[in-house]
């Protein structure tokens, strides 16, 4: 069971002040009345309580409330009053119960100097707290911006995918194909995955692979024997529910292959290979492309999918991925290597 950070901080404060207040009784003995030099042990403890009040008053009230460009002068004034009150309280205690120690000039240096020390420590402590709080806010803001950007990028994927898929189904409807019904059933499975299984941060790799298989199956129904499609998917036993992946991360590569590897080509061919083992995924999509002379320029929205996935990879995986895209000898190839979480 993980102990909350707030409990650890409270325990730390209690431990430090317990040592400060009990210090005379830890290093001295009853024979000297637990004195530290000329200062009686009980007075040391009473002064420690005053220092404790001084510390927390400055750290949690004066400094955060008044130390700013508008009221810094008031902070200085109140700080002088606070330290002065600590002097006065200690002097009253010495005068009433330990007056014999006042005759020793060393007493004043030993008794009153710690007020300045604890006041300075309280300022340093407050600055550290403020820096930690500022860094936490910055991290939360970065995380919120990241979540917002990822949400936007995911929202782009769905309409882009549906646009391409519905275009495919239109071609089946025009052929009056009996494959339209199973294609619609597969589309409903794909939409169910998009709507309900991709709302979390990441999904099990097995779900993403099942989604990928359904999409490839939908494309097989559409193109039948017109495209030579080779699919190889190898998942090691250790890549079950424990390996997670950003949802709909792989599909844009396959979409791109079918969109630009199925027209103006004599022998269209698409090769899809996915292997995952020991937390490492390698995804390779390769398709034939038309020669430049044919003039197969991409339409205006063709780059949405791959541009989107590149941004998501940068945001989520940082240095934990490598994406290589090659185009040569009539082939277009994308190779993604990813470290799974």
SULNOR-V981738 format. One record per helix or strand. SS is the DSSP state (hx for helix, st for strand). FROM is the first residue (numbers start at 1). TO is the last residue. If there is no record, write none. Layout:
ss: {SS;SS}
from: {FROM;FROM}
to: {TO;TO}
//
This chain:
ss: {hx;hx;st;st;hx;hx;hx;hx;hx;st;hx;st;st;hx;st;st;hx;hx;st;st}
from: {5;30;36;39;41;72;99;105;180;203;205;228;244;251;269;280;292;304;321;331}
to: {27;32;36;39;66;97;103;174;197;204;223;235;245;260;277;288;294;317;328;339}
//
